[in-house]
Amino acid sequence: MTVSKRRQPSLAQLRAFAAVAEHLHFRDAAAAIGMSQPALSGAVSALEESLGVTLLERTTRKVLLSPAGERLAVRAKAVLVEVGALLEEAEAVRAPFTGVLRLGVIPTVAPYLLPTVLRLVHDRYPHLDLQVHEEQTASLVDGLTSGRLDLLLLAVPLGVPGIAELPLFDEDFVLVTPLGHRLGGREGIPREALRELKLLLLDEGHCLRDQALDICREAGREDAPVTTTAAGLSTLVQLIAGGLGVTLLPRTALKVETSRSSQLLTGYFADPAPTRRVALAMRTGAARGAEYEELATALREAMRPLPVRVLDEGA
């Protein structure tokens, strides 16, 4: 009869046999694994029956491994080592905020929010291996749905089936102009002012470009002819400093980007100002969903000092 047709050995049987193989003494082996001597002997006998081989040579004075026992003891120990590793890995998975977390972030968020995110992870979740990927929205969404990424930090709504959003905050857009511009430094700017401005935007593919165009359409601008674009906000702001036009910046980017030049002014819109919402996004029903929700709660608190309106949980 082949082994495959016999009853499978249990882990308890393998542990008993491995202990006897190590100690070559039933009493010592039983004490080592916290099992009674009769139970240990019974487990080894059951293992021999399951495998169909004699593992031990028993005498009144000592215990010896049979030739088969010597060979199979090595296998038994290897199995127990792997089972132990599996249990350790499962424990690590069950423990929140351990292991790898692959976070995708859009370019118009990464430079301004990552310092807060990284500080929070370092201080509160020291065993979390955070890996950051900066990509445009379409690439991030593809990475999340394909399993390449675990969590996203980006502007919403996405409106993508199978992706759940955990809103963090809303932030206003401000108008950035060159020195001497008639709207530079003003407050209470009506949105309708966007109808006549020479607006510079990011390249296609950036969600911030689409948001700016939506704001212009809401202000009654039928089109926004773009003759100059930039791949990133830093370049865009330098173009504004050079007098090529104006642009819209989210408040979180304002301090970093406008500090690069003394040739810029900031204008603020009348309430309600145009805004964007930033959120975490995860796969619906993600195994670590509760962990991501807890992270979102922690991030909301960490972001309160920023020039944003933090949203209540479930907003």
KETI-330088 format. One record per residue (C-alpha): x, z, y; residue number from 1; residue in three letters. Coordinates in nm, 3 decimals. Each point is the difference from the previous one (the first is absolute). Example, Ala and Ser with C-alpha at 12.3 -4.5 7.8 and 13.67 -1.06 7.14 Angstrom:
REM residues 2
{u:1.230 w:0.780 v:-0.450 pos:1 code:ALA}
{u:0.137 w:-0.066 v:0.344 pos:2 code:SER}
END
This chain:
REM residues 315
{u:0.000 w:0.000 v:0.000 pos:1 code:MET}
{u:0.139 w:-0.093 v:0.343 pos:2 code:THR}
{u:0.031 w:0.243 v:0.290 pos:3 code:VAL}
{u:-0.249 w:-0.195 v:0.208 pos:4 code:SER}
{u:-0.273 w:0.087 v:-0.253 pos:5 code:LYS}
{u:0.083 w:0.370 v:0.005 pos:6 code:ARG}
{u:-0.116 w:0.257 v:0.249 pos:7 code:ARG}
{u:0.208 w:-0.011 v:0.319 pos:8 code:GLN}
{u:0.235 w:0.297 v:0.047 pos:9 code:PRO}
{u:-0.089 w:0.240 v:0.280 pos:10 code:SER}
{u:0.226 w:0.114 v:0.279 pos:11 code:LEU}
{u:-0.020 w:0.355 v:-0.137 pos:12 code:ALA}
{u:0.134 w:-0.124 v:-0.334 pos:13 code:GLN}
{u:0.283 w:-0.187 v:0.170 pos:14 code:LEU}
{u:0.093 w:0.305 v:0.208 pos:15 code:ARG}
{u:0.004 w:0.221 v:-0.311 pos:16 code:ALA}
{u:0.221 w:-0.243 v:-0.190 pos:17 code:PHE}
{u:0.237 w:-0.050 v:0.296 pos:18 code:ALA}
{u:0.038 w:0.377 v:0.035 pos:19 code:ALA}
{u:0.080 w:0.042 v:-0.370 pos:20 code:VAL}
{u:0.244 w:-0.292 v:0.014 pos:21 code:ALA}
{u:0.177 w:0.168 v:0.291 pos:22 code:GLU}
{u:0.011 w:0.356 v:-0.134 pos:23 code:HIS}
{u:-0.005 w:-0.064 v:-0.379 pos:24 code:LEU}
{u:-0.186 w:0.328 v:-0.027 pos:25 code:HIS}
{u:-0.377 w:0.047 v:-0.007 pos:26 code:PHE}
{u:-0.007 w:0.339 v:0.172 pos:27 code:ARG}
{u:0.232 w:-0.107 v:0.281 pos:28 code:ASP}
{u:-0.182 w:-0.331 v:0.043 pos:29 code:ALA}
{u:-0.338 w:0.174 v:0.014 pos:30 code:ALA}
{u:0.125 w:0.243 v:0.264 pos:31 code:ALA}
{u:0.150 w:-0.283 v:0.207 pos:32 code:ALA}
{u:-0.332 w:-0.182 v:0.039 pos:33 code:ILE}
{u:-0.231 w:0.303 v:-0.002 pos:34 code:GLY}
{u:-0.166 w:-0.075 v:-0.331 pos:35 code:MET}
{u:-0.053 w:0.226 v:-0.300 pos:36 code:SER}
{u:0.224 w:-0.070 v:-0.297 pos:37 code:GLN}
{u:-0.289 w:-0.088 v:-0.235 pos:38 code:PRO}
{u:-0.146 w:-0.238 v:0.261 pos:39 code:ALA}
{u:0.340 w:-0.161 v:0.047 pos:40 code:LEU}
{u:0.047 w:-0.051 v:-0.372 pos:41 code:SER}
{u:-0.350 w:-0.141 v:-0.029 pos:42 code:GLY}
{u:0.060 w:-0.242 v:0.288 pos:43 code:ALA}
{u:0.319 w:-0.135 v:-0.159 pos:44 code:VAL}
{u:-0.172 w:-0.038 v:-0.337 pos:45 code:SER}
{u:-0.287 w:-0.187 v:0.167 pos:46 code:ALA}
{u:0.250 w:-0.229 v:0.171 pos:47 code:LEU}
{u:0.167 w:-0.077 v:-0.332 pos:48 code:GLU}
{u:-0.340 w:-0.084 v:-0.145 pos:49 code:GLU}
{u:-0.088 w:-0.222 v:0.296 pos:50 code:SER}
{u:0.329 w:-0.191 v:-0.021 pos:51 code:LEU}
{u:0.018 w:-0.007 v:-0.377 pos:52 code:GLY}
{u:0.361 w:0.123 v:-0.008 pos:53 code:VAL}
{u:0.183 w:0.325 v:-0.065 pos:54 code:THR}
{u:0.166 w:0.121 v:0.318 pos:55 code:LEU}
{u:0.149 w:0.333 v:-0.110 pos:56 code:LEU}
{u:0.176 w:0.139 v:-0.302 pos:57 code:GLU}
{u:-0.119 w:0.358 v:-0.035 pos:58 code:ARG}
{u:0.195 w:0.263 v:-0.187 pos:59 code:THR}
{u:-0.032 w:0.376 v:-0.010 pos:60 code:THR}
{u:0.302 w:0.038 v:0.223 pos:61 code:ARG}
{u:-0.006 w:-0.289 v:0.252 pos:62 code:LYS}
{u:-0.170 w:-0.312 v:0.123 pos:63 code:VAL}
{u:0.166 w:-0.342 v:-0.006 pos:64 code:LEU}
{u:-0.109 w:-0.335 v:0.131 pos:65 code:LEU}
{u:-0.055 w:-0.267 v:-0.260 pos:66 code:SER}
{u:0.156 w:-0.343 v:0.066 pos:67 code:PRO}
{u:-0.342 w:-0.114 v:0.126 pos:68 code:ALA}
{u:-0.028 w:0.316 v:0.206 pos:69 code:GLY}
{u:0.334 w:-0.066 v:0.171 pos:70 code:GLU}
{u:-0.113 w:-0.348 v:0.102 pos:71 code:ARG}
{u:-0.348 w:0.099 v:0.111 pos:72 code:LEU}
{u:0.115 w:0.309 v:0.191 pos:73 code:ALA}
{u:0.168 w:-0.231 v:0.249 pos:74 code:VAL}
{u:-0.323 w:-0.195 v:0.043 pos:75 code:ARG}
{u:-0.209 w:0.315 v:0.031 pos:76 code:ALA}
{u:0.223 w:0.136 v:0.275 pos:77 code:LYS}
{u:-0.015 w:-0.333 v:0.186 pos:78 code:ALA}
{u:-0.380 w:-0.001 v:-0.019 pos:79 code:VAL}
{u:-0.019 w:0.354 v:0.133 pos:80 code:LEU}
{u:0.236 w:-0.082 v:0.286 pos:81 code:VAL}
{u:-0.215 w:-0.298 v:0.100 pos:82 code:GLU}
{u:-0.318 w:0.206 v:-0.023 pos:83 code:VAL}
{u:0.160 w:0.260 v:0.225 pos:84 code:GLY}
{u:0.095 w:-0.271 v:0.249 pos:85 code:ALA}
{u:-0.355 w:-0.136 v:-0.010 pos:86 code:LEU}
{u:-0.143 w:0.345 v:0.074 pos:87 code:LEU}
{u:0.245 w:0.048 v:0.287 pos:88 code:GLU}
{u:-0.098 w:-0.336 v:0.145 pos:89 code:GLU}
{u:-0.368 w:0.083 v:-0.033 pos:90 code:ALA}
{u:0.061 w:0.329 v:0.179 pos:91 code:GLU}
{u:0.177 w:-0.187 v:0.279 pos:92 code:ALA}
{u:-0.293 w:-0.239 v:0.028 pos:93 code:VAL}
{u:-0.247 w:0.287 v:0.012 pos:94 code:ARG}
{u:0.200 w:0.178 v:0.266 pos:95 code:ALA}
{u:-0.114 w:-0.128 v:0.341 pos:96 code:PRO}
{u:0.244 w:-0.169 v:0.234 pos:97 code:PHE}
{u:0.274 w:-0.065 v:-0.253 pos:98 code:THR}
{u:0.142 w:-0.327 v:-0.125 pos:99 code:GLY}
{u:-0.001 w:-0.330 v:0.186 pos:100 code:VAL}
{u:-0.249 w:-0.094 v:0.273 pos:101 code:LEU}
{u:0.029 w:-0.359 v:0.122 pos:102 code:ARG}
{u:-0.141 w:-0.008 v:0.354 pos:103 code:LEU}
{u:-0.068 w:-0.326 v:0.180 pos:104 code:GLY}
{u:-0.006 w:0.001 v:0.382 pos:105 code:VAL}
{u:-0.075 w:-0.273 v:0.253 pos:106 code:ILE}
{u:0.270 w:-0.081 v:0.262 pos:107 code:PRO}
{u:-0.216 w:0.110 v:0.294 pos:108 code:THR}
{u:-0.034 w:0.348 v:-0.153 pos:109 code:VAL}
{u:0.328 w:0.062 v:-0.181 pos:110 code:ALA}
{u:0.239 w:0.073 v:0.292 pos:111 code:PRO}
{u:-0.245 w:0.233 v:0.173 pos:112 code:TYR}
{u:-0.160 w:0.198 v:-0.285 pos:113 code:LEU}
{u:0.271 w:0.008 v:-0.267 pos:114 code:LEU}
{u:0.196 w:0.279 v:0.174 pos:115 code:PRO}
{u:-0.308 w:0.222 v:-0.032 pos:116 code:THR}
{u:-0.069 w:-0.112 v:-0.358 pos:117 code:VAL}
{u:0.360 w:0.048 v:-0.114 pos:118 code:LEU}
{u:0.028 w:0.342 v:0.164 pos:119 code:ARG}
{u:-0.321 w:0.113 v:-0.169 pos:120 code:LEU}
{u:0.112 w:-0.123 v:-0.343 pos:121 code:VAL}
{u:0.345 w:0.156 v:0.040 pos:122 code:HIS}
{u:-0.137 w:0.338 v:0.106 pos:123 code:ASP}
{u:-0.310 w:0.031 v:-0.216 pos:124 code:ARG}
{u:0.060 w:-0.226 v:-0.302 pos:125 code:TYR}
{u:0.374 w:0.020 v:-0.074 pos:126 code:PRO}
{u:-0.043 w:-0.120 v:-0.360 pos:127 code:HIS}
{u:-0.182 w:-0.318 v:0.100 pos:128 code:LEU}
{u:0.212 w:-0.316 v:-0.022 pos:129 code:ASP}
{u:-0.147 w:-0.199 v:0.290 pos:130 code:LEU}
{u:0.090 w:-0.369 v:0.004 pos:131 code:GLN}
{u:-0.102 w:-0.191 v:0.314 pos:132 code:VAL}
{u:-0.079 w:-0.373 v:0.017 pos:133 code:HIS}
{u:-0.061 w:-0.160 v:0.341 pos:134 code:GLU}
{u:-0.210 w:-0.315 v:-0.031 pos:135 code:GLU}
{u:-0.287 w:-0.179 v:0.168 pos:136 code:GLN}
{u:-0.356 w:0.091 v:-0.094 pos:137 code:THR}
{u:-0.072 w:-0.283 v:-0.243 pos:138 code:ALA}
{u:0.317 w:0.069 v:-0.198 pos:139 code:SER}
{u:-0.073 w:0.374 v:-0.008 pos:140 code:LEU}
{u:-0.354 w:-0.052 v:-0.125 pos:141 code:VAL}
{u:0.127 w:-0.232 v:-0.272 pos:142 code:ASP}
{u:0.262 w:0.258 v:-0.095 pos:143 code:GLY}
{u:-0.259 w:0.275 v:-0.023 pos:144 code:LEU}
{u:-0.248 w:-0.196 v:-0.211 pos:145 code:THR}
{u:0.275 w:-0.126 v:-0.233 pos:146 code:SER}
{u:0.144 w:0.348 v:-0.053 pos:147 code:GLY}
{u:0.331 w:-0.072 v:0.174 pos:148 code:ARG}
{u:-0.088 w:0.258 v:0.268 pos:149 code:LEU}
{u:-0.182 w:0.331 v:-0.033 pos:150 code:ASP}
{u:-0.122 w:0.073 v:0.352 pos:151 code:LEU}
{u:-0.019 w:-0.179 v:0.334 pos:152 code:LEU}
{u:0.022 w:0.118 v:0.362 pos:153 code:LEU}
{u:-0.158 w:-0.262 v:0.224 pos:154 code:LEU}
{u:-0.277 w:-0.099 v:0.239 pos:155 code:ALA}
{u:-0.351 w:-0.022 v:-0.141 pos:156 code:VAL}
{u:-0.263 w:-0.101 v:-0.089 pos:157 code:PRO}
{u:0.128 w:-0.225 v:-0.275 pos:158 code:LEU}
{u:-0.332 w:-0.080 v:-0.164 pos:159 code:GLY}
{u:0.169 w:-0.067 v:-0.335 pos:160 code:VAL}
{u:-0.192 w:0.085 v:-0.319 pos:161 code:PRO}
{u:0.178 w:0.255 v:-0.216 pos:162 code:GLY}
{u:0.188 w:0.162 v:0.290 pos:163 code:ILE}
{u:-0.106 w:0.336 v:0.141 pos:164 code:ALA}
{u:0.099 w:0.100 v:0.353 pos:165 code:GLU}
{u:0.090 w:0.350 v:0.117 pos:166 code:LEU}
{u:-0.024 w:-0.013 v:0.382 pos:167 code:PRO}
{u:0.262 w:0.198 v:0.191 pos:168 code:LEU}
{u:-0.052 w:-0.066 v:0.371 pos:169 code:PHE}
{u:-0.119 w:-0.234 v:0.273 pos:170 code:ASP}
{u:0.232 w:-0.100 v:0.283 pos:171 code:GLU}
{u:-0.055 w:-0.187 v:0.325 pos:172 code:ASP}
{u:0.167 w:-0.320 v:0.102 pos:173 code:PHE}
{u:0.172 w:-0.010 v:0.339 pos:174 code:VAL}
{u:0.100 w:-0.293 v:0.218 pos:175 code:LEU}
{u:0.373 w:-0.052 v:0.046 pos:176 code:VAL}
{u:0.102 w:-0.208 v:0.302 pos:177 code:THR}
{u:0.319 w:-0.090 v:0.189 pos:178 code:PRO}
{u:0.086 w:0.174 v:0.326 pos:179 code:LEU}
{u:-0.206 w:-0.124 v:0.292 pos:180 code:GLY}
{u:-0.299 w:-0.103 v:-0.210 pos:181 code:HIS}
{u:-0.330 w:0.077 v:0.173 pos:182 code:ARG}
{u:-0.125 w:0.201 v:-0.302 pos:183 code:LEU}
{u:0.324 w:0.182 v:-0.066 pos:184 code:GLY}
{u:-0.036 w:0.377 v:0.016 pos:185 code:GLY}
{u:-0.375 w:-0.013 v:0.056 pos:186 code:ARG}
{u:-0.264 w:0.206 v:-0.177 pos:187 code:GLU}
{u:-0.360 w:-0.090 v:-0.072 pos:188 code:GLY}
{u:0.078 w:-0.369 v:-0.058 pos:189 code:ILE}
{u:-0.317 w:-0.181 v:-0.114 pos:190 code:PRO}
{u:0.029 w:-0.195 v:-0.323 pos:191 code:ARG}
{u:-0.126 w:-0.305 v:0.186 pos:192 code:GLU}
{u:0.339 w:-0.017 v:0.171 pos:193 code:ALA}
{u:0.139 w:-0.142 v:-0.327 pos:194 code:LEU}
{u:-0.191 w:-0.323 v:0.061 pos:195 code:ARG}
{u:0.250 w:-0.123 v:0.257 pos:196 code:GLU}
{u:0.331 w:0.147 v:-0.118 pos:197 code:LEU}
{u:0.290 w:-0.184 v:-0.158 pos:198 code:LYS}
{u:0.007 w:0.191 v:-0.325 pos:199 code:LEU}
{u:0.303 w:-0.008 v:-0.230 pos:200 code:LEU}
{u:-0.058 w:0.074 v:-0.367 pos:201 code:LEU}
{u:0.181 w:0.055 v:-0.326 pos:202 code:LEU}
{u:0.044 w:-0.281 v:-0.251 pos:203 code:ASP}
{u:-0.280 w:-0.090 v:-0.237 pos:204 code:GLU}
{u:-0.029 w:0.232 v:-0.297 pos:205 code:GLY}
{u:0.022 w:0.320 v:0.204 pos:206 code:HIS}
{u:-0.328 w:0.190 v:0.004 pos:207 code:CYS}
{u:0.078 w:0.113 v:0.355 pos:208 code:LEU}
{u:-0.023 w:-0.363 v:0.115 pos:209 code:ARG}
{u:-0.345 w:-0.031 v:-0.156 pos:210 code:ASP}
{u:-0.109 w:0.329 v:0.157 pos:211 code:GLN}
{u:0.116 w:-0.116 v:0.343 pos:212 code:ALA}
{u:-0.190 w:-0.325 v:-0.036 pos:213 code:LEU}
{u:-0.312 w:0.192 v:-0.105 pos:214 code:ASP}
{u:0.032 w:0.218 v:0.310 pos:215 code:ILE}
{u:0.025 w:-0.310 v:0.217 pos:216 code:CYS}
{u:-0.310 w:-0.150 v:-0.158 pos:217 code:ARG}
{u:-0.189 w:0.328 v:0.054 pos:218 code:GLU}
{u:0.104 w:-0.019 v:0.366 pos:219 code:ALA}
{u:-0.162 w:-0.342 v:0.025 pos:220 code:GLY}
{u:0.310 w:-0.216 v:-0.037 pos:221 code:ARG}
{u:-0.087 w:-0.305 v:-0.204 pos:222 code:GLU}
{u:0.357 w:-0.080 v:-0.092 pos:223 code:ASP}
{u:0.345 w:0.144 v:0.054 pos:224 code:ALA}
{u:0.243 w:-0.289 v:0.021 pos:225 code:PRO}
{u:0.339 w:0.124 v:-0.114 pos:226 code:VAL}
{u:0.315 w:-0.181 v:0.108 pos:227 code:THR}
{u:0.247 w:0.277 v:-0.086 pos:228 code:THR}
{u:-0.002 w:0.234 v:-0.301 pos:229 code:THR}
{u:0.235 w:0.256 v:-0.152 pos:230 code:ALA}
{u:0.076 w:0.123 v:-0.350 pos:231 code:ALA}
{u:0.001 w:0.367 v:0.103 pos:232 code:GLY}
{u:-0.116 w:0.231 v:0.276 pos:233 code:LEU}
{u:0.351 w:0.063 v:0.129 pos:234 code:SER}
{u:0.050 w:-0.369 v:0.076 pos:235 code:THR}
{u:-0.350 w:-0.028 v:0.140 pos:236 code:LEU}
{u:0.060 w:0.281 v:0.249 pos:237 code:VAL}
{u:0.329 w:-0.154 v:0.111 pos:238 code:GLN}
{u:-0.187 w:-0.324 v:0.074 pos:239 code:LEU}
{u:-0.241 w:0.199 v:0.215 pos:240 code:ILE}
{u:0.292 w:0.165 v:0.182 pos:241 code:ALA}
{u:0.128 w:-0.350 v:0.072 pos:242 code:GLY}
{u:-0.323 w:-0.087 v:0.176 pos:243 code:GLY}
{u:-0.148 w:-0.239 v:-0.259 pos:244 code:LEU}
{u:-0.339 w:0.169 v:-0.016 pos:245 code:GLY}
{u:-0.174 w:0.318 v:-0.113 pos:246 code:VAL}
{u:-0.084 w:0.146 v:-0.340 pos:247 code:THR}
{u:-0.199 w:0.270 v:-0.176 pos:248 code:LEU}
{u:0.179 w:0.289 v:-0.169 pos:249 code:LEU}
{u:-0.141 w:0.282 v:-0.212 pos:250 code:PRO}
{u:0.065 w:0.338 v:0.157 pos:251 code:ARG}
{u:0.228 w:0.114 v:-0.282 pos:252 code:THR}
{u:0.239 w:-0.286 v:0.076 pos:253 code:ALA}
{u:0.004 w:0.049 v:0.377 pos:254 code:LEU}
{u:0.272 w:0.262 v:0.040 pos:255 code:LYS}
{u:0.245 w:-0.168 v:-0.237 pos:256 code:VAL}
{u:-0.046 w:-0.355 v:0.128 pos:257 code:GLU}
{u:-0.029 w:0.053 v:0.375 pos:258 code:THR}
{u:0.303 w:0.231 v:0.008 pos:259 code:SER}
{u:0.216 w:-0.305 v:-0.072 pos:260 code:ARG}
{u:-0.050 w:-0.145 v:0.349 pos:261 code:SER}
{u:-0.053 w:0.121 v:0.356 pos:262 code:SER}
{u:-0.180 w:-0.323 v:0.083 pos:263 code:GLN}
{u:-0.333 w:0.098 v:-0.152 pos:264 code:LEU}
{u:-0.320 w:0.165 v:0.113 pos:265 code:LEU}
{u:-0.295 w:0.132 v:-0.202 pos:266 code:THR}
{u:-0.367 w:-0.046 v:0.080 pos:267 code:GLY}
{u:-0.283 w:0.198 v:-0.159 pos:268 code:TYR}
{u:-0.345 w:-0.134 v:-0.075 pos:269 code:PHE}
{u:-0.329 w:0.154 v:0.106 pos:270 code:ALA}
{u:-0.189 w:0.192 v:-0.268 pos:271 code:ASP}
{u:-0.073 w:-0.102 v:-0.262 pos:272 code:PRO}
{u:0.346 w:-0.150 v:-0.030 pos:273 code:ALA}
{u:0.072 w:-0.256 v:-0.272 pos:274 code:PRO}
{u:0.125 w:0.182 v:-0.308 pos:275 code:THR}
{u:0.134 w:-0.043 v:-0.350 pos:276 code:ARG}
{u:-0.045 w:0.226 v:-0.301 pos:277 code:ARG}
{u:0.293 w:0.090 v:-0.227 pos:278 code:VAL}
{u:-0.055 w:0.120 v:-0.355 pos:279 code:ALA}
{u:0.149 w:0.045 v:-0.341 pos:280 code:LEU}
{u:-0.131 w:-0.246 v:-0.257 pos:281 code:ALA}
{u:0.002 w:0.043 v:-0.377 pos:282 code:MET}
{u:-0.148 w:-0.167 v:-0.303 pos:283 code:ARG}
{u:-0.354 w:0.123 v:-0.063 pos:284 code:THR}
{u:0.012 w:0.251 v:-0.284 pos:285 code:GLY}
{u:0.380 w:0.035 v:0.017 pos:286 code:ALA}
{u:0.135 w:0.255 v:-0.248 pos:287 code:ALA}
{u:0.172 w:0.184 v:0.285 pos:288 code:ARG}
{u:-0.300 w:-0.029 v:0.230 pos:289 code:GLY}
{u:-0.037 w:0.374 v:0.058 pos:290 code:ALA}
{u:0.369 w:0.019 v:0.086 pos:291 code:GLU}
{u:-0.035 w:-0.283 v:0.254 pos:292 code:TYR}
{u:-0.300 w:0.171 v:0.158 pos:293 code:GLU}
{u:0.202 w:0.319 v:0.036 pos:294 code:GLU}
{u:0.282 w:-0.200 v:0.158 pos:295 code:LEU}
{u:-0.247 w:-0.155 v:0.245 pos:296 code:ALA}
{u:-0.117 w:0.348 v:0.101 pos:297 code:THR}
{u:0.358 w:0.112 v:0.057 pos:298 code:ALA}
{u:0.078 w:-0.313 v:0.201 pos:299 code:LEU}
{u:-0.299 w:0.053 v:0.228 pos:300 code:ARG}
{u:0.134 w:0.341 v:0.094 pos:301 code:GLU}
{u:0.355 w:-0.129 v:0.041 pos:302 code:ALA}
{u:-0.118 w:-0.278 v:0.233 pos:303 code:MET}
{u:-0.193 w:0.220 v:0.243 pos:304 code:ARG}
{u:0.292 w:0.012 v:0.248 pos:305 code:PRO}
{u:-0.006 w:-0.383 v:0.021 pos:306 code:LEU}
{u:-0.205 w:-0.183 v:0.268 pos:307 code:PRO}
{u:-0.285 w:-0.064 v:-0.245 pos:308 code:VAL}
{u:-0.345 w:0.133 v:-0.088 pos:309 code:ARG}
{u:0.035 w:0.153 v:-0.344 pos:310 code:VAL}
{u:-0.305 w:-0.058 v:-0.217 pos:311 code:LEU}
{u:-0.177 w:0.262 v:-0.206 pos:312 code:ASP}
{u:0.026 w:-0.036 v:-0.376 pos:313 code:GLU}
{u:-0.256 w:-0.249 v:-0.127 pos:314 code:GLY}
{u:-0.038 w:-0.171 v:0.340 pos:315 code:ALA}
END
